[in-house]
C-alpha cells in the first residue's frame, strides 16, 4: 500500500492562495504570507492543489508503506 504526501517548494511559492482555495479538505494555508503550508493530518493527497498551482511549486509524492 502507498501513501501520498504533498511537498511545497517554498522558494517558488508565490503565496497566491490558489491551492488553498481549491483544497476540498482545507488542508492548505498561506504561512505568514510567505508560502503554502500543508496540514498532513487533513490532506488526503488528492492532487488538486498541485494541478491548480500557477507556480508549479507543489508536488505529490507517493511513498510505499511496509505491510
PQR file of N, CA, C, O and H, with PARSE charges and radii, in Angstrom:
ATOM      1  N   UNK A   1       0.845  -1.180   0.000 -0.4000 1.5000
ATOM      2  CA  UNK A   1       0.000   0.000   0.000 -0.0000 2.0000
ATOM      3  C   UNK A   1       0.891   1.244   0.000  0.5500 1.7000
ATOM      4  O   UNK A   1       2.016   1.209   0.498 -0.5500 1.4000
ATOM      5  N   UNK A   2       0.388   2.325  -0.553 -0.4000 1.5000
ATOM      6  CA  UNK A   2       1.172   3.547  -0.614 -0.0000 2.0000
ATOM      7  C   UNK A   2       0.390   4.722  -0.035  0.5500 1.7000
ATOM      8  O   UNK A   2      -0.838   4.687   0.047 -0.5500 1.4000
ATOM      9  H   UNK A   2      -0.526   2.354  -0.958  0.4000 1.0000
ATOM     10  N   UNK A   3       1.111   5.749   0.359 -0.4000 1.5000
ATOM     11  CA  UNK A   3       0.518   6.953   0.909 -0.0000 2.0000
ATOM     12  C   UNK A   3       1.028   8.134   0.102  0.5500 1.7000
ATOM     13  O   UNK A   3       2.171   8.137  -0.356 -0.5500 1.4000
ATOM     14  H   UNK A   3       2.108   5.778   0.293  0.4000 1.0000
ATOM     15  N   UNK A   4       0.187   9.123  -0.066 -0.4000 1.5000
ATOM     16  CA  UNK A   4       0.558  10.323  -0.812 -0.0000 2.0000
ATOM     17  C   UNK A   4       0.857  11.460   0.151  0.5500 1.7000
ATOM     18  O   UNK A   4       0.136  11.678   1.125 -0.5500 1.4000
ATOM     19  H   UNK A   4      -0.741   9.120   0.306  0.4000 1.0000
ATOM     20  N   UNK A   5       1.932  12.180  -0.139 -0.4000 1.5000
ATOM     21  CA  UNK A   5       2.302  13.357   0.620 -0.0000 2.0000
ATOM     22  C   UNK A   5       2.420  14.532  -0.331  0.5500 1.7000
ATOM     23  O   UNK A   5       2.673  14.352  -1.522 -0.5500 1.4000
ATOM     24  H   UNK A   5       2.517  12.003  -0.930  0.4000 1.0000
ATOM     25  N   UNK A   6       2.239  15.719   0.188 -0.4000 1.5000
ATOM     26  CA  UNK A   6       2.365  16.927  -0.616 -0.0000 2.0000
ATOM     27  C   UNK A   6       3.616  17.673  -0.169  0.5500 1.7000
ATOM     28  O   UNK A   6       3.841  17.874   1.024 -0.5500 1.4000
ATOM     29  H   UNK A   6       2.033  15.865   1.156  0.4000 1.0000
ATOM     30  N   UNK A   7       4.431  18.082  -1.151 -0.4000 1.5000
ATOM     31  CA  UNK A   7       5.625  18.870  -0.842 -0.0000 2.0000
ATOM     32  C   UNK A   7       5.517  20.196  -1.575  0.5500 1.7000
ATOM     33  O   UNK A   7       5.209  20.239  -2.766 -0.5500 1.4000
ATOM     34  H   UNK A   7       4.247  17.918  -2.121  0.4000 1.0000
ATOM     35  N   UNK A   8       5.774  21.277  -0.846 -0.4000 1.5000
ATOM     36  CA  UNK A   8       5.733  22.624  -1.416 -0.0000 2.0000
ATOM     37  C   UNK A   8       7.153  23.166  -1.471  0.5500 1.7000
ATOM     38  O   UNK A   8       7.859  23.174  -0.463 -0.5500 1.4000
ATOM     39  H   UNK A   8       6.024  21.242   0.122  0.4000 1.0000
ATOM     40  N   UNK A   9       7.571  23.619  -2.648 -0.4000 1.5000
ATOM     41  CA  UNK A   9       8.857  24.280  -2.783 -0.0000 2.0000
ATOM     42  C   UNK A   9       8.652  25.722  -2.336  0.5500 1.7000
ATOM     43  O   UNK A   9       8.117  26.540  -3.085 -0.5500 1.4000
ATOM     44  H   UNK A   9       6.997  23.612  -3.467  0.4000 1.0000
ATOM     45  N   UNK A  10       9.077  26.029  -1.120 -0.4000 1.5000
ATOM     46  CA  UNK A  10       8.841  27.346  -0.526 -0.0000 2.0000
ATOM     47  C   UNK A  10       9.513  28.468  -1.305  0.5500 1.7000
ATOM     48  O   UNK A  10       9.047  29.607  -1.283 -0.5500 1.4000
ATOM     49  H   UNK A  10       9.511  25.364  -0.512  0.4000 1.0000
ATOM     50  N   UNK A  11      10.604  28.153  -1.992 -0.4000 1.5000
ATOM     51  CA  UNK A  11      11.323  29.173  -2.763 -0.0000 2.0000
ATOM     52  C   UNK A  11      10.574  29.588  -4.024  0.5500 1.7000
ATOM     53  O   UNK A  11      10.750  30.704  -4.513 -0.5500 1.4000
ATOM     54  H   UNK A  11      10.983  27.228  -2.010  0.4000 1.0000
ATOM     55  N   UNK A  12       9.743  28.699  -4.550 -0.4000 1.5000
ATOM     56  CA  UNK A  12       8.979  29.002  -5.768 -0.0000 2.0000
ATOM     57  C   UNK A  12       7.569  29.520  -5.480  0.5500 1.7000
ATOM     58  O   UNK A  12       6.955  30.163  -6.331 -0.5500 1.4000
ATOM     59  H   UNK A  12       9.600  27.792  -4.152  0.4000 1.0000
ATOM     60  N   UNK A  13       7.063  29.240  -4.286 -0.4000 1.5000
ATOM     61  CA  UNK A  13       5.681  29.596  -3.938 -0.0000 2.0000
ATOM     62  C   UNK A  13       5.491  31.112  -3.945  0.5500 1.7000
ATOM     63  O   UNK A  13       6.248  31.850  -3.313 -0.5500 1.4000
ATOM     64  H   UNK A  13       7.562  28.717  -3.595  0.4000 1.0000
ATOM     65  N   UNK A  14       4.469  31.558  -4.669 -0.4000 1.5000
ATOM     66  CA  UNK A  14       4.142  32.978  -4.762 -0.0000 2.0000
ATOM     67  C   UNK A  14       3.096  33.384  -3.727  0.5500 1.7000
ATOM     68  O   UNK A  14       2.662  34.536  -3.702 -0.5500 1.4000
ATOM     69  H   UNK A  14       3.855  30.959  -5.182  0.4000 1.0000
ATOM     70  N   UNK A  15       2.692  32.447  -2.877 -0.4000 1.5000
ATOM     71  CA  UNK A  15       1.676  32.649  -1.835 -0.0000 2.0000
ATOM     72  C   UNK A  15       0.401  33.290  -2.388  0.5500 1.7000
ATOM     73  O   UNK A  15      -0.186  34.168  -1.756 -0.5500 1.4000
ATOM     74  H   UNK A  15       3.045  31.512  -2.898  0.4000 1.0000
ATOM     75  N   UNK A  16      -0.014  32.846  -3.561 -0.4000 1.5000
ATOM     76  CA  UNK A  16      -1.214  33.405  -4.211 -0.0000 2.0000
ATOM     77  C   UNK A  16      -2.506  32.888  -3.595  0.5500 1.7000
ATOM     78  O   UNK A  16      -3.542  33.547  -3.679 -0.5500 1.4000
ATOM     79  H   UNK A  16       0.463  32.133  -4.074  0.4000 1.0000
ATOM     80  N   UNK A  17      -2.451  31.701  -2.970 -0.4000 1.5000
ATOM     81  CA  UNK A  17      -3.630  31.135  -2.321 -0.0000 2.0000
ATOM     82  C   UNK A  17      -4.504  30.287  -3.222  0.5500 1.7000
ATOM     83  O   UNK A  17      -5.543  29.799  -2.777 -0.5500 1.4000
ATOM     84  H   UNK A  17      -1.609  31.166  -2.901  0.4000 1.0000
ATOM     85  N   UNK A  18      -4.120  30.097  -4.476 -0.4000 1.5000
ATOM     86  CA  UNK A  18      -4.925  29.292  -5.398 -0.0000 2.0000
ATOM     87  C   UNK A  18      -5.088  27.869  -4.876  0.5500 1.7000
ATOM     88  O   UNK A  18      -6.172  27.292  -4.974 -0.5500 1.4000
ATOM     89  H   UNK A  18      -3.276  30.493  -4.837  0.4000 1.0000
ATOM     90  N   UNK A  19      -4.035  27.308  -4.332 -0.4000 1.5000
ATOM     91  CA  UNK A  19      -4.084  25.936  -3.819 -0.0000 2.0000
ATOM     92  C   UNK A  19      -5.013  25.813  -2.615  0.5500 1.7000
ATOM     93  O   UNK A  19      -5.761  24.842  -2.502 -0.5500 1.4000
ATOM     94  H   UNK A  19      -3.155  27.777  -4.253  0.4000 1.0000
ATOM     95  N   UNK A  20      -4.967  26.790  -1.721 -0.4000 1.5000
ATOM     96  CA  UNK A  20      -5.805  26.716  -0.531 -0.0000 2.0000
ATOM     97  C   UNK A  20      -7.284  26.875  -0.882  0.5500 1.7000
ATOM     98  O   UNK A  20      -8.145  26.291  -0.225 -0.5500 1.4000
ATOM     99  H   UNK A  20      -4.359  27.579  -1.813  0.4000 1.0000
ATOM    100  N   UNK A  21      -7.577  27.662  -1.911 -0.4000 1.5000
ATOM    101  CA  UNK A  21      -8.967  27.821  -2.354 -0.0000 2.0000
ATOM    102  C   UNK A  21      -9.490  26.536  -2.997  0.5500 1.7000
ATOM    103  O   UNK A  21     -10.679  26.233  -2.895 -0.5500 1.4000
ATOM    104  H   UNK A  21      -6.877  28.137  -2.445  0.4000 1.0000
ATOM    105  N   UNK A  22      -8.618  25.788  -3.651 -0.4000 1.5000
ATOM    106  CA  UNK A  22      -9.017  24.573  -4.362 -0.0000 2.0000
ATOM    107  C   UNK A  22      -9.119  23.355  -3.451  0.5500 1.7000
ATOM    108  O   UNK A  22      -9.846  22.413  -3.765 -0.5500 1.4000
ATOM    109  H   UNK A  22      -7.653  26.035  -3.734  0.4000 1.0000
ATOM    110  N   UNK A  23      -8.409  23.359  -2.337 -0.4000 1.5000
ATOM    111  CA  UNK A  23      -8.340  22.186  -1.457 -0.0000 2.0000
ATOM    112  C   UNK A  23      -9.702  21.858  -0.837  0.5500 1.7000
ATOM    113  O   UNK A  23     -10.271  22.685  -0.125 -0.5500 1.4000
ATOM    114  H   UNK A  23      -7.818  24.125  -2.082  0.4000 1.0000
ATOM    115  N   UNK A  24     -10.228  20.651  -1.104 -0.4000 1.5000
ATOM    116  CA  UNK A  24     -11.540  20.279  -0.567 -0.0000 2.0000
ATOM    117  C   UNK A  24     -11.519  19.986   0.927  0.5500 1.7000
ATOM    118  O   UNK A  24     -12.575  19.949   1.558 -0.5500 1.4000
ATOM    119  H   UNK A  24      -9.766  19.979  -1.682  0.4000 1.0000
ATOM    120  N   UNK A  25     -10.353  19.779   1.500 -0.4000 1.5000
ATOM    121  CA  UNK A  25     -10.233  19.462   2.928 -0.0000 2.0000
ATOM    122  C   UNK A  25      -9.735  20.627   3.772  0.5500 1.7000
ATOM    123  O   UNK A  25      -9.530  20.477   4.976 -0.5500 1.4000
ATOM    124  H   UNK A  25      -9.495  19.808   0.988  0.4000 1.0000
ATOM    125  N   UNK A  26      -9.536  21.795   3.147 -0.4000 1.5000
ATOM    126  CA  UNK A  26      -8.993  22.973   3.841 -0.0000 2.0000
ATOM    127  C   UNK A  26      -7.689  22.641   4.554  0.5500 1.7000
ATOM    128  O   UNK A  26      -7.460  23.067   5.686 -0.5500 1.4000
ATOM    129  H   UNK A  26      -9.703  21.917   2.169  0.4000 1.0000
ATOM    130  N   UNK A  27      -6.842  21.879   3.882 -0.4000 1.5000
ATOM    131  CA  UNK A  27      -5.586  21.426   4.469 -0.0000 2.0000
ATOM    132  C   UNK A  27      -4.413  22.354   4.155  0.5500 1.7000
ATOM    133  O   UNK A  27      -3.299  22.116   4.621 -0.5500 1.4000
ATOM    134  H   UNK A  27      -7.028  21.533   2.962  0.4000 1.0000
ATOM    135  N   UNK A  28      -4.648  23.410   3.371 -0.4000 1.5000
ATOM    136  CA  UNK A  28      -3.559  24.297   2.977 -0.0000 2.0000
ATOM    137  C   UNK A  28      -3.855  25.724   3.422  0.5500 1.7000
ATOM    138  O   UNK A  28      -4.942  26.256   3.197 -0.5500 1.4000
ATOM    139  H   UNK A  28      -5.553  23.604   2.992  0.4000 1.0000
ATOM    140  N   UNK A  29      -2.860  26.322   4.059 -0.4000 1.5000
ATOM    141  CA  UNK A  29      -2.940  27.722   4.464 -0.0000 2.0000
ATOM    142  C   UNK A  29      -1.670  28.424   4.008  0.5500 1.7000
ATOM    143  O   UNK A  29      -0.624  27.797   3.839 -0.5500 1.4000
ATOM    144  H   UNK A  29      -1.977  25.890   4.242  0.4000 1.0000
ATOM    145  N   UNK A  30      -1.774  29.730   3.812 -0.4000 1.5000
ATOM    146  CA  UNK A  30      -0.593  30.516   3.473 -0.0000 2.0000
ATOM    147  C   UNK A  30       0.065  30.922   4.788  0.5500 1.7000
ATOM    148  O   UNK A  30      -0.511  31.667   5.580 -0.5500 1.4000
ATOM    149  H   UNK A  30      -2.624  30.240   3.949  0.4000 1.0000
ATOM    150  N   UNK A  31       1.274  30.424   5.006 -0.4000 1.5000
ATOM    151  CA  UNK A  31       2.003  30.643   6.254 -0.0000 2.0000
ATOM    152  C   UNK A  31       2.663  32.018   6.253  0.5500 1.7000
ATOM    153  O   UNK A  31       3.562  32.288   5.456 -0.5500 1.4000
ATOM    154  H   UNK A  31       1.743  29.819   4.362  0.4000 1.0000
ATOM    155  N   UNK A  32       2.209  32.873   7.149 -0.4000 1.5000
ATOM    156  CA  UNK A  32       2.760  34.225   7.335 -0.0000 2.0000
ATOM    157  C   UNK A  32       2.908  35.001   6.031  0.5500 1.7000
ATOM    158  O   UNK A  32       3.818  35.817   5.883 -0.5500 1.4000
ATOM    159  H   UNK A  32       1.479  32.654   7.796  0.4000 1.0000
ATOM    160  N   UNK A  33       2.011  34.739   5.093 -0.4000 1.5000
ATOM    161  CA  UNK A  33       2.028  35.447   3.821 -0.0000 2.0000
ATOM    162  C   UNK A  33       3.201  35.097   2.928  0.5500 1.7000
ATOM    163  O   UNK A  33       3.463  35.789   1.945 -0.5500 1.4000
ATOM    164  H   UNK A  33       1.272  34.075   5.214  0.4000 1.0000
ATOM    165  N   UNK A  34       3.913  34.020   3.263 -0.4000 1.5000
ATOM    166  CA  UNK A  34       5.142  33.694   2.529 -0.0000 2.0000
ATOM    167  C   UNK A  34       5.036  32.477   1.624  0.5500 1.7000
ATOM    168  O   UNK A  34       5.554  32.505   0.508 -0.5500 1.4000
ATOM    169  H   UNK A  34       3.700  33.458   4.062  0.4000 1.0000
ATOM    170  N   UNK A  35       4.383  31.413   2.070 -0.4000 1.5000
ATOM    171  CA  UNK A  35       4.304  30.186   1.279 -0.0000 2.0000
ATOM    172  C   UNK A  35       3.161  29.306   1.772  0.5500 1.7000
ATOM    173  O   UNK A  35       2.662  29.473   2.885 -0.5500 1.4000
ATOM    174  H   UNK A  35       3.963  31.391   2.976  0.4000 1.0000
ATOM    175  N   UNK A  36       2.762  28.371   0.925 -0.4000 1.5000
ATOM    176  CA  UNK A  36       1.694  27.437   1.265 -0.0000 2.0000
ATOM    177  C   UNK A  36       2.219  26.385   2.240  0.5500 1.7000
ATOM    178  O   UNK A  36       3.297  25.823   2.046 -0.5500 1.4000
ATOM    179  H   UNK A  36       3.168  28.235   0.021  0.4000 1.0000
ATOM    180  N   UNK A  37       1.450  26.132   3.276 -0.4000 1.5000
ATOM    181  CA  UNK A  37       1.798  25.106   4.259 -0.0000 2.0000
ATOM    182  C   UNK A  37       0.661  24.090   4.293  0.5500 1.7000
ATOM    183  O   UNK A  37      -0.511  24.458   4.371 -0.5500 1.4000
ATOM    184  H   UNK A  37       0.575  26.588   3.434  0.4000 1.0000
ATOM    185  N   UNK A  38       1.017  22.815   4.233 -0.4000 1.5000
ATOM    186  CA  UNK A  38       0.035  21.739   4.167 -0.0000 2.0000
ATOM    187  C   UNK A  38      -0.070  21.046   5.520  0.5500 1.7000
ATOM    188  O   UNK A  38       0.937  20.657   6.110 -0.5500 1.4000
ATOM    189  H   UNK A  38       1.969  22.515   4.170  0.4000 1.0000
ATOM    190  N   UNK A  39      -1.295  20.899   6.001 -0.4000 1.5000
ATOM    191  CA  UNK A  39      -1.550  20.145   7.232 -0.0000 2.0000
ATOM    192  C   UNK A  39      -1.695  18.678   6.844  0.5500 1.7000
ATOM    193  O   UNK A  39      -2.718  18.272   6.292 -0.5500 1.4000
ATOM    194  H   UNK A  39      -2.113  21.216   5.522  0.4000 1.0000
ATOM    195  N   UNK A  40      -0.677  17.894   7.133 -0.4000 1.5000
ATOM    196  CA  UNK A  40      -0.658  16.474   6.736 -0.0000 2.0000
ATOM    197  C   UNK A  40      -1.791  15.667   7.372  0.5500 1.7000
ATOM    198  O   UNK A  40      -2.180  14.632   6.832 -0.5500 1.4000
ATOM    199  H   UNK A  40       0.154  18.223   7.582  0.4000 1.0000
ATOM    200  N   UNK A  41      -2.323  16.116   8.497 -0.4000 1.5000
ATOM    201  CA  UNK A  41      -3.427  15.401   9.149 -0.0000 2.0000
ATOM    202  C   UNK A  41      -4.726  15.537   8.361  0.5500 1.7000
ATOM    203  O   UNK A  41      -5.574  14.645   8.395 -0.5500 1.4000
ATOM    204  H   UNK A  41      -2.007  16.957   8.936  0.4000 1.0000
ATOM    205  N   UNK A  42      -4.878  16.647   7.656 -0.4000 1.5000
ATOM    206  CA  UNK A  42      -6.094  16.890   6.880 -0.0000 2.0000
ATOM    207  C   UNK A  42      -5.959  16.495   5.413  0.5500 1.7000
ATOM    208  O   UNK A  42      -6.946  16.151   4.764 -0.5500 1.4000
ATOM    209  H   UNK A  42      -4.189  17.372   7.628  0.4000 1.0000
ATOM    210  N   UNK A  43      -4.753  16.545   4.902 -0.4000 1.5000
ATOM    211  CA  UNK A  43      -4.506  16.272   3.481 -0.0000 2.0000
ATOM    212  C   UNK A  43      -4.734  14.802   3.146  0.5500 1.7000
ATOM    213  O   UNK A  43      -4.298  13.907   3.869 -0.5500 1.4000
ATOM    214  H   UNK A  43      -3.950  16.825   5.429  0.4000 1.0000
ATOM    215  N   UNK A  44      -5.431  14.576   2.029 -0.4000 1.5000
ATOM    216  CA  UNK A  44      -5.668  13.210   1.560 -0.0000 2.0000
ATOM    217  C   UNK A  44      -4.869  12.914   0.286  0.5500 1.7000
ATOM    218  O   UNK A  44      -4.983  11.828  -0.282 -0.5500 1.4000
ATOM    219  H   UNK A  44      -5.785  15.304   1.441  0.4000 1.0000
ATOM    220  N   UNK A  45      -4.067  13.875  -0.156 -0.4000 1.5000
ATOM    221  CA  UNK A  45      -3.217  13.659  -1.325 -0.0000 2.0000
ATOM    222  C   UNK A  45      -3.964  13.596  -2.644  0.5500 1.7000
ATOM    223  O   UNK A  45      -3.540  12.886  -3.555 -0.5500 1.4000
ATOM    224  H   UNK A  45      -3.974  14.757   0.306  0.4000 1.0000
ATOM    225  N   UNK A  46      -5.057  14.320  -2.766 -0.4000 1.5000
ATOM    226  CA  UNK A  46      -5.870  14.253  -3.983 -0.0000 2.0000
ATOM    227  C   UNK A  46      -5.188  14.884  -5.195  0.5500 1.7000
ATOM    228  O   UNK A  46      -5.476  14.504  -6.330 -0.5500 1.4000
ATOM    229  H   UNK A  46      -5.401  14.897  -2.025  0.4000 1.0000
ATOM    230  N   UNK A  47      -4.286  15.843  -4.969 -0.4000 1.5000
ATOM    231  CA  UNK A  47      -3.545  16.456  -6.061 -0.0000 2.0000
ATOM    232  C   UNK A  47      -4.177  17.686  -6.677  0.5500 1.7000
ATOM    233  O   UNK A  47      -3.606  18.263  -7.602 -0.5500 1.4000
ATOM    234  H   UNK A  47      -4.052  16.151  -4.047  0.4000 1.0000
ATOM    235  N   UNK A  48      -5.328  18.105  -6.199 -0.4000 1.5000
ATOM    236  CA  UNK A  48      -5.966  19.293  -6.766 -0.0000 2.0000
ATOM    237  C   UNK A  48      -5.087  20.524  -6.601  0.5500 1.7000
ATOM    238  O   UNK A  48      -5.034  21.373  -7.491 -0.5500 1.4000
ATOM    239  H   UNK A  48      -5.792  17.636  -5.447  0.4000 1.0000
ATOM    240  N   UNK A  49      -4.412  20.626  -5.492 -0.4000 1.5000
ATOM    241  CA  UNK A  49      -3.539  21.783  -5.250 -0.0000 2.0000
ATOM    242  C   UNK A  49      -2.408  21.836  -6.268  0.5500 1.7000
ATOM    243  O   UNK A  49      -2.096  22.903  -6.797 -0.5500 1.4000
ATOM    244  H   UNK A  49      -4.455  19.936  -4.769  0.4000 1.0000
ATOM    245  N   UNK A  50      -1.799  20.703  -6.542 -0.4000 1.5000
ATOM    246  CA  UNK A  50      -0.682  20.654  -7.490 -0.0000 2.0000
ATOM    247  C   UNK A  50      -1.136  21.021  -8.899  0.5500 1.7000
ATOM    248  O   UNK A  50      -0.408  21.694  -9.628 -0.5500 1.4000
ATOM    249  H   UNK A  50      -2.052  19.836  -6.113  0.4000 1.0000
ATOM    250  N   UNK A  51      -2.321  20.591  -9.283 -0.4000 1.5000
ATOM    251  CA  UNK A  51      -2.847  20.911 -10.611 -0.0000 2.0000
ATOM    252  C   UNK A  51      -3.235  22.384 -10.723  0.5500 1.7000
ATOM    253  O   UNK A  51      -3.207  22.952 -11.814 -0.5500 1.4000
ATOM    254  H   UNK A  51      -2.913  20.044  -8.691  0.4000 1.0000
ATOM    255  N   UNK A  52      -3.595  22.998  -9.607 -0.4000 1.5000
ATOM    256  CA  UNK A  52      -4.061  24.375  -9.599 -0.0000 2.0000
ATOM    257  C   UNK A  52      -2.919  25.387  -9.488  0.5500 1.7000
ATOM    258  O   UNK A  52      -3.047  26.514  -9.967 -0.5500 1.4000
ATOM    259  H   UNK A  52      -3.618  22.536  -8.720  0.4000 1.0000
ATOM    260  N   UNK A  53      -1.828  25.007  -8.876 -0.4000 1.5000
ATOM    261  CA  UNK A  53      -0.727  25.934  -8.581 -0.0000 2.0000
ATOM    262  C   UNK A  53      -0.136  26.547  -9.850  0.5500 1.7000
ATOM    263  O   UNK A  53       0.417  25.822 -10.678 -0.5500 1.4000
ATOM    264  H   UNK A  53      -1.724  24.092  -8.487  0.4000 1.0000
ATOM    265  N   UNK A  54      -0.242  27.874 -10.020 -0.4000 1.5000
ATOM    266  CA  UNK A  54       0.303  28.510 -11.215 -0.0000 2.0000
ATOM    267  C   UNK A  54       1.838  28.535 -11.222  0.5500 1.7000
ATOM    268  O   UNK A  54       2.447  28.646 -12.286 -0.5500 1.4000
ATOM    269  H   UNK A  54      -0.691  28.462  -9.348  0.4000 1.0000
ATOM    270  N   UNK A  55       2.461  28.435 -10.056 -0.4000 1.5000
ATOM    271  CA  UNK A  55       3.928  28.456  -9.968 -0.0000 2.0000
ATOM    272  C   UNK A  55       4.529  27.063 -10.125  0.5500 1.7000
ATOM    273  O   UNK A  55       5.740  26.926 -10.291 -0.5500 1.4000
ATOM    274  H   UNK A  55       1.966  28.345  -9.192  0.4000 1.0000
ATOM    275  N   UNK A  56       3.691  26.033 -10.072 -0.4000 1.5000
ATOM    276  CA  UNK A  56       4.176  24.668 -10.199 -0.0000 2.0000
ATOM    277  C   UNK A  56       5.069  24.247  -9.042  0.5500 1.7000
ATOM    278  O   UNK A  56       5.976  23.434  -9.218 -0.5500 1.4000
ATOM    279  H   UNK A  56       2.707  26.145  -9.937  0.4000 1.0000
ATOM    280  N   UNK A  57       4.818  24.793  -7.872 -0.4000 1.5000
ATOM    281  CA  UNK A  57       5.708  24.525  -6.737 -0.0000 2.0000
ATOM    282  C   UNK A  57       5.214  23.403  -5.829  0.5500 1.7000
ATOM    283  O   UNK A  57       5.851  23.103  -4.820 -0.5500 1.4000
ATOM    284  H   UNK A  57       4.081  25.453  -7.728  0.4000 1.0000
ATOM    285  N   UNK A  58       4.086  22.781  -6.173 -0.4000 1.5000
ATOM    286  CA  UNK A  58       3.537  21.710  -5.342 -0.0000 2.0000
ATOM    287  C   UNK A  58       3.661  20.383  -6.079  0.5500 1.7000
ATOM    288  O   UNK A  58       3.307  20.272  -7.253 -0.5500 1.4000
ATOM    289  H   UNK A  58       3.568  23.025  -6.993  0.4000 1.0000
ATOM    290  N   UNK A  59       4.162  19.395  -5.379 -0.4000 1.5000
ATOM    291  CA  UNK A  59       4.250  18.065  -5.979 -0.0000 2.0000
ATOM    292  C   UNK A  59       3.679  17.024  -5.013  0.5500 1.7000
ATOM    293  O   UNK A  59       3.758  17.164  -3.793 -0.5500 1.4000
ATOM    294  H   UNK A  59       4.450  19.485  -4.425  0.4000 1.0000
ATOM    295  N   UNK A  60       3.111  15.995  -5.597 -0.4000 1.5000
ATOM    296  CA  UNK A  60       2.565  14.882  -4.834 -0.0000 2.0000
ATOM    297  C   UNK A  60       3.615  13.769  -4.848  0.5500 1.7000
ATOM    298  O   UNK A  60       4.098  13.372  -5.908 -0.5500 1.4000
ATOM    299  H   UNK A  60       3.046  15.882  -6.588  0.4000 1.0000
ATOM    300  N   UNK A  61       3.956  13.277  -3.672 -0.4000 1.5000
ATOM    301  CA  UNK A  61       4.969  12.244  -3.530 -0.0000 2.0000
ATOM    302  C   UNK A  61       4.293  10.976  -3.059  0.5500 1.7000
ATOM    303  O   UNK A  61       3.555  10.977  -2.073 -0.5500 1.4000
ATOM    304  H   UNK A  61       3.564  13.600  -2.810  0.4000 1.0000
ATOM    305  N   UNK A  62       4.547   9.908  -3.764 -0.4000 1.5000
ATOM    306  CA  UNK A  62       3.980   8.607  -3.424 -0.0000 2.0000
ATOM    307  C   UNK A  62       5.029   7.812  -2.649  0.5500 1.7000
ATOM    308  O   UNK A  62       6.140   7.594  -3.131 -0.5500 1.4000
ATOM    309  H   UNK A  62       5.146   9.907  -4.565  0.4000 1.0000
ATOM    310  N   UNK A  63       4.656   7.380  -1.434 -0.4000 1.5000
ATOM    311  CA  UNK A  63       5.582   6.640  -0.577 -0.0000 2.0000
ATOM    312  C   UNK A  63       4.981   5.272  -0.310  0.5500 1.7000
ATOM    313  O   UNK A  63       3.843   5.153   0.144 -0.5500 1.4000
ATOM    314  H   UNK A  63       3.754   7.557  -1.042  0.4000 1.0000
ATOM    315  N   UNK A  64       5.763   4.246  -0.599 -0.4000 1.5000
ATOM    316  CA  UNK A  64       5.320   2.875  -0.332 -0.0000 2.0000
ATOM    317  C   UNK A  64       5.445   2.578   1.155  0.5500 1.7000
ATOM    318  O   UNK A  64       6.483   2.831   1.767 -0.5500 1.4000
ATOM    319  H   UNK A  64       6.687   4.343  -0.968  0.4000 1.0000
ATOM    320  N   UNK A  65       4.382   2.043   1.720 -0.4000 1.5000
ATOM    321  CA  UNK A  65       4.382   1.676   3.137 -0.0000 2.0000
ATOM    322  C   UNK A  65       4.593   0.178   3.258  0.5500 1.7000
ATOM    323  O   UNK A  65       4.089  -0.600   2.448 -0.5500 1.4000
ATOM    324  H   UNK A  65       3.539   1.838   1.222  0.4000 1.0000
ATOM    325  N   UNK A  66       5.338  -0.217   4.270 -0.4000 1.5000
ATOM    326  CA  UNK A  66       5.516  -1.647   4.542 -0.0000 2.0000
ATOM    327  C   UNK A  66       4.220  -2.219   5.079  0.5500 1.7000
ATOM    328  O   UNK A  66       3.521  -1.576   5.862 -0.5500 1.4000
ATOM    329  H   UNK A  66       5.748   0.414   4.929  0.4000 1.0000
ATOM    330  N   UNK A  67       3.903  -3.435   4.652 -0.4000 1.5000
ATOM    331  CA  UNK A  67       2.659  -4.048   5.132 -0.0000 2.0000
ATOM    332  C   UNK A  67       2.909  -5.005   6.244  0.5500 1.7000
ATOM    333  O   UNK A  67       1.970  -5.608   6.763 -0.5500 1.4000
ATOM    334  H   UNK A  67       4.470  -3.958   4.016  0.4000 1.0000
TER
END
